[in-house]
Amino acid sequence: MSDLLAGRADMAAGLAVRGADALGASARATLVSHDVPARLAAGDPALWGPAAETAALTRLGWLHAHRRSRDLLPQLAELADELDDLDHVVLAGDRGDTLAAEVVAECLGRRVTVLDTADPGPARAALADRPARTLLVLAARHGLDRTTDAHLRAYRQAWADEGPDAARHVVVVTEPGTELAARADELGAVVLPAEPGVAGPWAALTAFGLVPAALAGAPVTEVLDEAEALTGALDRDRDNPGLALGAALGAAAGEGRDTIALVPDGTGLDGLGRWARALLADATGGRILPLVAESPGSPGATGPGVLTVGLGGALGAGVGPGVAADVAVNGPLGAHLLTWAYAAATAAVTLRTDPFAAPAAAVAGDEPDSGPPSSVEDAIEVYAPSDAPADLTGALRWLLDGLGEREHLAVTAYLDPRADAAVAGLRPLLARHTGRPVTFAWGPRRPEHTDTRGRHLQITGAVTDDLEVPGRPYTFAQLQAAQAAGDRLALAGRERPVLRLHLTKRAAGVAQLLDTAGRTRT
């Protein structure tokens, strides 16, 4: 355990933040002197400066969403009773709208199948799993993107083939008055209203984060109770976990420790880091690079520019055996969700960033044919930039060697997160060979402010068992390829280096890539 954890802990509602005071005492004093705890708890939109005030006026609903979400509970209970024969809950939507729900369900031990990729593998697997007993939750702030529309079309075809009433199988989560709400009326589907203006990871305690887990039988009332229990601490100067954590995050970034490694501590809530990563990326405008590490001892989880944060459940379990964290956050899920949102907003005050500024939108549309690969080695086609070596090992070395002092490597895999899960092992392998941070995500990417200071490795794969999109002139695989191409175009527009590796045989290609990465030295 880090010596920093020996200091006082900020505790409230069963959640404790340890180690923060040793890092953020000065930043915390400054925040208190400007009355930030009380102003944030009251939803003051002026905290982040005049440029951010207009957006903040409509984006601070997360502060009290856990109270308004209670209005959903009677309808959710009624739906659960009415649809108790539909025991396979599938959530479809853009990753920005599904991540919180996926993590909440995972942390509560409930099975929710998430479809937020156009890869045909997950779609085929979900459609093969009792479609007549499937409840499809569509989540989107406005309308359906092409991927979610494709999943809805595939399910409606499956239901038509089996005969059940399609409307009974669909629940929609969206803001009132949206295009999706109107479409839900046409489908005859139930609509559960989302908190207006609260988007992405900020929406964890709204209908976006709670409905799928609730319909899968999760005790979301307890989550709301846990968040409510923390509310009374948010305007305090002491024993305010959100203030302590936010001050530490902001102070660390201001002193050059701007990579935040989020690691599970072995006490539960293991998936929480994925959500916290997205939240910090949204809130800090690229000033913080959050990454999810497999364990505290994983490559890239520690280092001179890294703040290691352990996350876990049971308060009494501390930070778990052998965890060398700088800061430890332990407590119940609902308290975590509110604490991290408050901390992200507080860190944005310290760093003078706009927590609600959206990064540049992803590029839509297809890319012209990229031409032949620069080289082909067994199961991998290499598409290297013109200034990079053509071979696989050389291209990887070029990518790693080119990382500047303020840059990181972002790995994005346009593959099947279950069947091709082993490819995530690239993150620690590549982190071991470079002194810079390495992140990993499944495509499609969410645009981030950190895109302007990263180099990118994109991994795509051949599809041997494609899936048609009913009523559309494209397949799932073609849609996925267009998304990957759009991401490459967007990154090229920001003058970011991108190396693309295409696996002509997925299993063999993943194994080959891991072997090559393990032998690559910078």
C-alpha positions as CSV (number, residue, x, y, z in Angstrom):
1,M,0.0,0.0,0.0
2,S,1.3,3.5,-0.8
3,D,2.4,5.6,2.1
4,L,-0.1,8.3,0.9
5,L,-3.0,6.0,2.1
6,A,-1.8,6.3,5.7
7,G,-3.4,9.8,6.0
8,R,-6.9,10.7,6.9
9,A,-9.8,9.5,4.9
10,D,-12.8,11.5,3.8
11,M,-15.9,9.3,4.5
12,A,-19.6,9.7,4.0
13,A,-22.5,7.3,3.3
14,G,-20.2,4.2,3.6
15,L,-17.8,5.5,1.0
16,A,-14.2,6.4,1.8
17,V,-11.5,8.2,-0.1
18,R,-8.0,7.6,1.2
19,G,-4.7,9.2,0.2
20,A,-6.3,12.2,-1.4
21,D,-5.4,14.7,1.3
22,A,-1.6,14.2,0.8
23,L,-2.0,15.1,-2.9
24,G,-4.7,17.7,-3.0
25,A,-4.6,19.6,0.3
26,S,-3.6,22.9,-1.3
27,A,-6.1,22.5,-4.2
28,R,-8.8,21.6,-1.7
29,A,-8.1,24.7,0.4
30,T,-8.4,26.9,-2.7
31,L,-11.7,25.2,-3.7
32,V,-13.1,25.7,-0.2
33,S,-11.9,29.4,-0.1
34,H,-14.0,30.0,-3.3
35,D,-17.0,28.1,-1.7
36,V,-16.9,25.5,-4.5
37,P,-18.4,22.6,-2.5
38,A,-21.6,24.5,-1.6
39,R,-21.8,26.2,-5.1
40,L,-21.4,22.9,-6.9
41,A,-23.9,21.1,-4.7
42,A,-26.4,23.9,-5.4
43,G,-25.8,23.6,-9.2
44,D,-24.0,26.9,-9.8
45,P,-23.4,27.0,-13.6
46,A,-20.8,29.8,-13.3
47,L,-18.2,27.6,-11.6
48,W,-16.4,26.8,-14.9
49,G,-16.3,30.3,-16.3
50,P,-18.5,32.3,-18.7
51,A,-17.8,30.2,-21.8
52,A,-19.1,27.1,-20.0
53,E,-22.1,28.7,-18.2
54,T,-24.7,28.3,-21.0
55,A,-24.1,24.5,-21.3
56,A,-23.8,24.0,-17.6
57,L,-27.3,25.5,-17.1
58,T,-28.8,22.4,-18.8
59,R,-26.2,19.8,-17.9
60,L,-26.2,19.7,-14.1
61,G,-29.2,17.5,-13.7
62,W,-26.9,14.6,-12.7
63,L,-26.6,16.3,-9.2
64,H,-30.1,15.3,-8.3
65,A,-31.0,12.7,-10.9
66,H,-31.1,10.0,-8.3
67,R,-34.1,11.7,-6.7
68,R,-36.0,12.2,-9.9
69,S,-35.2,8.7,-11.0
70,R,-37.4,7.4,-8.1
71,D,-40.4,8.4,-10.2
72,L,-39.4,5.6,-12.6
73,L,-39.6,2.9,-10.0
74,P,-43.3,2.2,-10.0
75,Q,-43.3,1.9,-13.8
76,L,-40.3,-0.3,-13.8
77,A,-41.8,-2.6,-11.2
78,E,-45.0,-2.8,-13.2
79,L,-43.0,-3.5,-16.4
80,A,-41.0,-6.2,-14.7
81,D,-44.1,-8.0,-13.6
82,E,-45.8,-7.7,-17.0
83,L,-42.7,-8.9,-18.9
84,D,-41.5,-11.5,-16.4
85,D,-41.4,-14.1,-19.2
86,L,-38.8,-12.0,-21.1
87,D,-35.7,-12.9,-19.1
88,H,-33.0,-12.0,-21.6
89,V,-32.4,-8.2,-21.5
90,V,-30.5,-6.8,-24.5
91,L,-29.4,-3.2,-24.5
92,A,-28.7,-1.5,-27.8
93,G,-27.4,2.0,-28.4
94,D,-24.3,4.2,-28.9
95,R,-21.5,3.4,-26.4
96,G,-22.0,6.9,-24.9
97,D,-25.5,6.0,-24.0
98,T,-24.9,2.3,-23.0
99,L,-21.7,2.4,-21.0
100,A,-23.2,3.5,-17.7
101,A,-26.0,0.9,-17.9
102,E,-23.5,-1.9,-18.8
103,V,-21.3,-1.1,-15.8
104,V,-24.2,-0.7,-13.4
105,A,-25.6,-4.1,-14.4
106,E,-22.1,-5.7,-14.2
107,C,-21.4,-4.3,-10.8
108,L,-24.8,-5.5,-9.5
109,G,-24.2,-9.0,-10.9
110,R,-27.1,-8.9,-13.4
111,R,-26.8,-10.2,-17.0
112,V,-27.5,-7.6,-19.7
113,T,-26.3,-8.2,-23.2
114,V,-25.0,-5.0,-24.6
115,L,-25.0,-4.4,-28.4
116,D,-23.0,-1.2,-29.1
117,T,-20.9,-2.5,-31.9
118,A,-21.7,-3.3,-35.6
119,D,-19.5,-6.5,-35.5
120,P,-21.8,-9.3,-36.6
121,G,-20.5,-11.7,-34.0
122,P,-22.2,-10.2,-30.9
123,A,-25.4,-9.6,-32.9
124,R,-25.5,-13.2,-34.1
125,A,-24.9,-14.5,-30.6
126,A,-27.6,-12.3,-29.1
127,L,-30.2,-13.2,-31.8
128,A,-29.5,-16.9,-31.2
129,D,-30.3,-16.6,-27.5
130,R,-34.0,-17.0,-27.2
131,P,-35.4,-14.0,-29.2
132,A,-38.9,-14.9,-28.1
133,R,-37.8,-14.3,-24.5
134,T,-35.7,-11.2,-25.3
135,L,-36.5,-7.7,-24.1
136,L,-34.7,-5.1,-26.2
137,V,-33.9,-1.8,-24.6
138,L,-33.1,1.0,-27.1
139,A,-31.1,3.8,-25.5
140,A,-30.5,7.1,-27.3
141,R,-30.7,10.8,-26.4
142,H,-32.2,11.8,-29.7
143,G,-32.6,9.2,-32.6
144,L,-31.1,5.8,-33.4
145,D,-27.7,5.7,-35.1
146,R,-27.2,3.3,-37.9
147,T,-25.8,0.6,-35.7
148,T,-28.7,0.6,-33.2
149,D,-31.2,0.8,-36.1
150,A,-29.5,-2.3,-37.5
151,H,-29.9,-4.2,-34.3
152,L,-33.6,-3.2,-34.0
153,R,-34.2,-4.3,-37.6
154,A,-32.5,-7.6,-37.0
155,Y,-34.6,-8.3,-33.9
156,R,-37.9,-7.3,-35.6
157,Q,-37.1,-9.8,-38.3
158,A,-36.3,-12.5,-35.7
159,W,-39.6,-11.8,-33.9
160,A,-41.6,-11.8,-37.2
161,D,-40.1,-15.2,-38.0
162,E,-41.2,-16.6,-34.6
163,G,-44.5,-14.8,-34.4
164,P,-44.5,-12.8,-31.1
165,D,-45.8,-9.2,-30.9
166,A,-42.7,-7.1,-31.6
167,A,-44.0,-4.0,-29.6
168,R,-44.1,-6.0,-26.4
169,H,-40.4,-6.8,-26.7
170,V,-39.1,-3.2,-27.0
171,V,-38.5,-0.6,-24.3
172,V,-37.2,2.8,-25.3
173,V,-35.1,5.2,-23.1
174,T,-34.8,8.7,-24.5
175,E,-35.4,12.3,-23.7
176,P,-38.9,13.6,-24.0
177,G,-40.0,14.9,-27.5
178,T,-37.2,13.3,-29.4
179,E,-37.1,11.6,-32.8
180,L,-36.8,8.2,-31.0
181,A,-39.8,9.0,-28.8
182,A,-41.9,9.5,-31.9
183,R,-40.6,6.3,-33.4
184,A,-41.4,4.4,-30.2
185,D,-45.0,5.6,-30.6
186,E,-45.0,4.1,-34.1
187,L,-43.6,0.8,-32.8
188,G,-46.1,0.8,-29.9
189,A,-43.1,0.5,-27.5
190,V,-43.0,1.6,-23.9
191,V,-41.0,4.9,-23.4
192,L,-39.1,5.6,-20.2
193,P,-38.0,9.3,-20.1
194,A,-34.4,10.2,-19.6
195,E,-33.2,13.2,-17.7
196,P,-33.0,16.1,-20.2
197,G,-29.5,17.4,-20.9
198,V,-27.7,14.7,-18.9
199,A,-25.6,12.7,-21.4
200,G,-23.0,9.9,-21.6
201,P,-21.3,8.8,-18.4
202,W,-23.0,11.7,-16.4
203,A,-26.3,9.8,-16.9
204,A,-25.4,6.8,-14.7
205,L,-28.2,7.6,-12.1
206,T,-30.8,8.4,-14.7
207,A,-33.0,6.1,-16.8
208,F,-30.0,5.5,-19.1
209,G,-28.0,3.9,-16.4
210,L,-30.7,2.2,-14.4
211,V,-33.5,0.9,-16.6
212,P,-31.7,-2.1,-18.2
213,A,-30.3,-3.3,-14.9
214,A,-33.7,-2.9,-13.2
215,L,-35.5,-4.9,-15.9
216,A,-32.8,-7.6,-15.4
217,G,-33.8,-7.7,-11.7
218,A,-31.1,-5.5,-10.2
219,P,-31.9,-3.7,-6.9
220,V,-31.7,-0.2,-8.3
221,T,-33.7,1.3,-5.4
222,E,-30.6,0.5,-3.2
223,V,-28.4,2.3,-5.7
224,L,-30.6,5.4,-5.5
225,D,-30.6,5.1,-1.7
226,E,-26.8,4.9,-1.6
227,A,-26.6,8.1,-3.7
228,E,-29.1,9.9,-1.6
229,A,-27.2,9.0,1.6
230,L,-24.1,10.8,0.1
231,T,-26.0,13.9,-1.0
232,G,-25.7,15.6,2.4
233,A,-21.9,15.5,2.3
234,L,-21.6,17.3,-1.1
235,D,-21.7,20.9,0.3
236,R,-19.3,20.2,3.1
237,D,-15.7,21.3,3.4
238,R,-14.6,18.1,5.3
239,D,-15.8,14.5,5.1
240,N,-16.8,15.2,1.5
241,P,-15.4,12.3,-0.6
242,G,-16.2,14.0,-3.9
243,L,-14.3,17.1,-2.9
244,A,-11.3,15.2,-1.7
245,L,-11.1,13.0,-4.8
246,G,-11.7,15.9,-7.2
247,A,-9.0,18.1,-5.5
248,A,-6.5,15.2,-5.7
249,L,-7.2,14.5,-9.4
250,G,-6.9,18.2,-10.3
251,A,-3.8,18.8,-8.2
252,A,-2.1,15.7,-9.6
253,A,-2.8,16.8,-13.2
254,G,-1.6,20.3,-12.5
255,E,1.7,18.9,-11.2
256,G,2.3,16.8,-14.2
257,R,0.8,13.5,-13.0
258,D,-1.9,13.8,-15.7
259,T,-2.3,10.0,-16.4
260,I,-4.9,8.5,-14.0
261,A,-4.6,4.7,-13.9
262,L,-7.9,3.2,-12.7
263,V,-7.4,-0.2,-11.2
264,P,-9.7,-2.7,-9.5
265,D,-8.6,-3.5,-6.0
266,G,-10.2,-6.9,-5.6
267,T,-13.1,-5.9,-3.4
268,G,-15.8,-5.8,-6.1
269,L,-17.2,-3.3,-8.6
270,D,-14.5,-4.3,-11.1
271,G,-16.1,-2.7,-14.1
272,L,-16.4,0.7,-12.5
273,G,-13.1,1.9,-13.9
274,R,-14.5,1.8,-17.5
275,W,-17.2,4.3,-16.6
276,A,-15.0,6.5,-14.5
277,R,-12.5,6.7,-17.4
278,A,-15.2,8.0,-19.8
279,L,-16.4,10.5,-17.2
280,L,-12.9,11.9,-16.6
281,A,-12.2,12.1,-20.3
282,D,-15.4,14.1,-20.8
283,A,-14.8,16.4,-17.9
284,T,-11.2,17.5,-18.1
285,G,-10.8,18.6,-21.8
286,G,-7.8,16.5,-22.4
287,R,-5.9,17.7,-19.3
288,I,-6.2,14.3,-17.8
289,L,-5.6,11.0,-19.6
290,P,-7.5,8.3,-17.8
291,L,-6.8,4.6,-18.5
292,V,-8.0,1.4,-17.2
293,A,-5.3,-1.0,-16.0
294,E,-5.9,-4.7,-15.5
295,S,-4.3,-4.7,-12.0
296,P,-2.1,-2.3,-9.9
297,G,1.0,-4.2,-11.1
298,S,0.2,-4.0,-14.8
299,P,2.5,-2.0,-17.1
300,G,1.5,1.6,-17.3
301,A,-0.4,1.6,-13.9
302,T,2.5,3.3,-12.1
303,G,5.2,5.7,-13.0
304,P,6.4,9.3,-12.5
305,G,3.6,10.8,-14.5
306,V,0.9,8.5,-13.2
307,L,-1.6,8.7,-10.4
308,T,-2.9,5.2,-9.5
309,V,-6.4,5.1,-8.1
310,G,-7.8,1.9,-6.7
311,L,-11.5,1.3,-6.9
312,G,-13.6,-1.2,-5.0
313,G,-16.6,-2.0,-3.0
314,A,-16.5,-3.1,0.6
315,L,-15.3,-0.2,2.8
316,G,-13.7,-2.5,5.3
317,A,-11.6,-4.2,2.7
318,G,-9.4,-1.2,2.2
319,V,-7.5,-1.4,-1.1
320,G,-7.1,-5.1,-1.3
321,P,-4.0,-7.3,-0.9
322,G,-0.9,-6.0,-2.7
323,V,-2.5,-2.9,-4.2
324,A,0.0,-0.1,-4.4
325,A,-2.5,2.8,-5.0
326,D,-1.9,6.5,-4.5
327,V,-5.6,7.0,-3.8
328,A,-8.2,4.4,-2.9
329,V,-11.9,4.8,-3.3
330,N,-14.1,2.2,-1.6
331,G,-17.9,2.1,-1.0
332,P,-21.3,1.1,-2.4
333,L,-22.1,1.6,-6.0
334,G,-24.6,4.4,-5.8
335,A,-22.2,6.5,-3.6
336,H,-19.4,5.8,-6.1
337,L,-21.5,7.0,-9.0
338,L,-22.4,10.4,-7.4
339,T,-18.9,10.8,-5.9
340,W,-17.1,10.3,-9.2
341,A,-19.4,12.7,-11.0
342,Y,-18.9,15.4,-8.3
343,A,-15.1,14.7,-8.3
344,A,-14.9,15.1,-12.1
345,A,-16.7,18.4,-12.0
346,T,-14.5,19.6,-9.2
347,A,-11.3,18.6,-11.0
348,A,-12.6,20.6,-13.9
349,V,-12.8,23.7,-11.7
350,T,-9.2,23.2,-10.6
351,L,-8.0,22.6,-14.1
352,R,-10.2,25.4,-15.6
353,T,-11.8,23.2,-18.1
354,D,-15.4,23.0,-19.4
355,P,-16.7,19.6,-18.2
356,F,-19.6,19.7,-20.6
357,A,-17.8,20.7,-23.8
358,A,-18.2,18.0,-26.4
359,P,-15.1,16.9,-28.3
360,A,-15.2,17.1,-32.1
361,A,-17.8,14.9,-33.6
362,A,-16.9,11.6,-35.3
363,V,-16.7,11.7,-39.1
364,A,-19.7,10.0,-40.7
365,G,-19.6,8.2,-44.1
366,D,-17.3,5.9,-45.9
367,E,-13.6,6.2,-46.7
368,P,-12.4,5.7,-50.3
369,D,-10.5,2.4,-50.8
370,S,-7.3,2.6,-48.9
371,G,-5.4,0.7,-51.5
372,P,-3.3,-2.4,-51.0
373,P,-1.5,-3.2,-47.7
374,S,2.0,-2.1,-47.2
375,S,2.8,-5.7,-46.3
376,V,1.2,-9.0,-45.5
377,E,2.6,-11.3,-42.8
378,D,0.7,-14.5,-42.2
379,A,-2.7,-13.5,-40.9
380,I,-2.1,-9.7,-40.7
381,E,-2.3,-7.1,-43.3
382,V,-0.3,-4.0,-42.4
383,Y,-1.6,-0.6,-43.6
384,A,1.3,1.7,-42.6
385,P,1.5,5.4,-43.2
386,S,3.9,6.5,-46.0
387,D,6.6,7.6,-43.5
388,A,6.5,4.3,-41.5
389,P,8.2,1.0,-42.2
390,A,6.1,-1.4,-44.2
391,D,6.6,-4.5,-42.1
392,L,4.6,-5.4,-38.9
393,T,7.5,-5.2,-36.4
394,G,8.9,-2.1,-38.0
395,A,5.5,-0.4,-38.1
396,L,4.9,-1.2,-34.4
397,R,8.3,0.2,-33.4
398,W,7.7,3.3,-35.5
399,L,4.4,3.8,-33.7
400,L,5.9,3.4,-30.2
401,D,9.2,5.2,-30.9
402,G,7.3,8.3,-32.2
403,L,5.5,8.9,-28.9
404,G,6.4,12.3,-27.6
405,E,6.7,13.2,-23.9
406,R,3.1,14.4,-23.8
407,E,1.6,11.7,-26.1
408,H,0.0,8.3,-25.5
409,L,-0.9,5.3,-27.6
410,A,-4.6,4.5,-28.1
411,V,-5.4,1.0,-29.3
412,T,-8.9,0.5,-30.7
413,A,-10.1,-2.9,-31.8
414,Y,-13.0,-3.3,-34.3
415,L,-13.6,-6.9,-33.4
416,D,-15.9,-9.0,-31.3
417,P,-15.4,-8.1,-27.6
418,R,-16.2,-11.7,-26.6
419,A,-14.8,-14.0,-29.3
420,D,-11.7,-11.8,-29.8
421,A,-11.3,-10.7,-26.1
422,A,-7.6,-11.8,-26.0
423,V,-6.6,-8.8,-28.2
424,A,-7.1,-6.6,-25.1
425,G,-3.8,-8.1,-23.9
426,L,-2.0,-5.7,-26.3
427,R,-2.4,-2.9,-23.8
428,P,0.0,-4.2,-21.1
429,L,2.4,-5.7,-23.7
430,L,2.8,-2.3,-25.5
431,A,2.9,-0.4,-22.3
432,R,5.8,-2.5,-21.1
433,H,7.8,-1.4,-24.1
434,T,7.2,2.3,-24.0
435,G,7.5,4.9,-21.2
436,R,4.2,6.5,-22.3
437,P,0.6,5.5,-21.4
438,V,-1.3,3.0,-23.5
439,T,-5.1,2.8,-23.6
440,F,-7.4,0.1,-25.1
441,A,-11.0,0.3,-26.3
442,W,-13.4,-1.5,-28.5
443,G,-14.6,0.3,-31.6
444,P,-16.4,2.4,-32.5
445,R,-14.5,5.1,-30.7
446,R,-16.1,7.9,-28.8
447,P,-14.3,11.1,-29.8
448,E,-12.2,12.5,-26.9
449,H,-10.3,15.7,-26.2
450,T,-7.2,13.6,-25.8
451,D,-7.3,12.7,-29.5
452,T,-5.1,15.7,-30.2
453,R,-2.2,14.2,-28.3
454,G,-2.3,10.5,-29.1
455,R,-0.9,8.1,-31.7
456,H,-3.4,5.4,-32.8
457,L,-3.3,1.7,-33.5
458,Q,-6.5,0.5,-35.2
459,I,-7.2,-3.2,-35.5
460,T,-9.8,-4.5,-37.9
461,G,-10.7,-8.1,-38.8
462,A,-12.1,-10.2,-41.6
463,V,-15.7,-11.4,-41.3
464,T,-16.5,-14.9,-42.3
465,D,-20.1,-15.0,-41.2
466,D,-21.8,-11.7,-42.0
467,L,-25.3,-10.6,-41.1
468,E,-27.7,-8.7,-43.3
469,V,-29.5,-5.6,-42.0
470,P,-33.1,-6.1,-43.0
471,G,-34.4,-3.3,-45.2
472,R,-31.0,-1.7,-45.6
473,P,-28.5,-2.0,-48.5
474,Y,-25.6,-2.9,-46.3
475,T,-24.5,-5.6,-43.9
476,F,-23.3,-5.4,-40.3
477,A,-19.7,-6.0,-41.4
478,Q,-20.0,-3.2,-44.0
479,L,-21.3,-0.9,-41.4
480,Q,-18.5,-1.8,-39.1
481,A,-15.9,-1.2,-41.8
482,A,-17.4,2.2,-42.5
483,Q,-17.2,3.2,-38.9
484,A,-13.5,2.2,-38.7
485,A,-12.9,4.2,-41.9
486,G,-14.7,7.2,-40.4
487,D,-12.5,7.1,-37.3
488,R,-9.4,7.0,-39.5
489,L,-10.6,10.0,-41.4
490,A,-11.4,11.9,-38.2
491,L,-7.9,11.2,-36.8
492,A,-6.3,12.1,-40.0
493,G,-8.2,15.4,-39.9
494,R,-6.6,16.1,-36.5
495,E,-3.2,15.1,-37.9
496,R,-2.9,12.1,-35.7
497,P,-0.7,9.1,-36.8
498,V,-2.7,6.0,-37.4
499,L,-1.4,2.4,-38.0
500,R,-4.1,0.0,-39.2
501,L,-3.6,-3.8,-38.8
502,H,-6.2,-6.0,-40.5
503,L,-6.5,-9.6,-39.3
504,T,-7.4,-11.8,-42.3
505,K,-8.0,-14.7,-39.8
506,R,-9.0,-13.4,-36.5
507,A,-7.9,-16.0,-34.0
508,A,-4.6,-16.5,-35.7
509,G,-4.1,-12.8,-36.3
510,V,-4.7,-12.0,-32.6
511,A,-2.2,-14.7,-31.5
512,Q,0.4,-13.4,-34.1
513,L,-0.1,-9.8,-33.0
514,L,0.3,-10.6,-29.3
515,D,3.4,-12.6,-30.1
516,T,4.9,-9.8,-32.2
517,A,4.0,-7.1,-29.6
518,G,5.7,-9.2,-26.9
519,R,8.9,-9.3,-28.9
520,T,8.8,-5.6,-30.0
521,R,11.3,-3.3,-28.3
522,T,11.5,0.5,-28.7
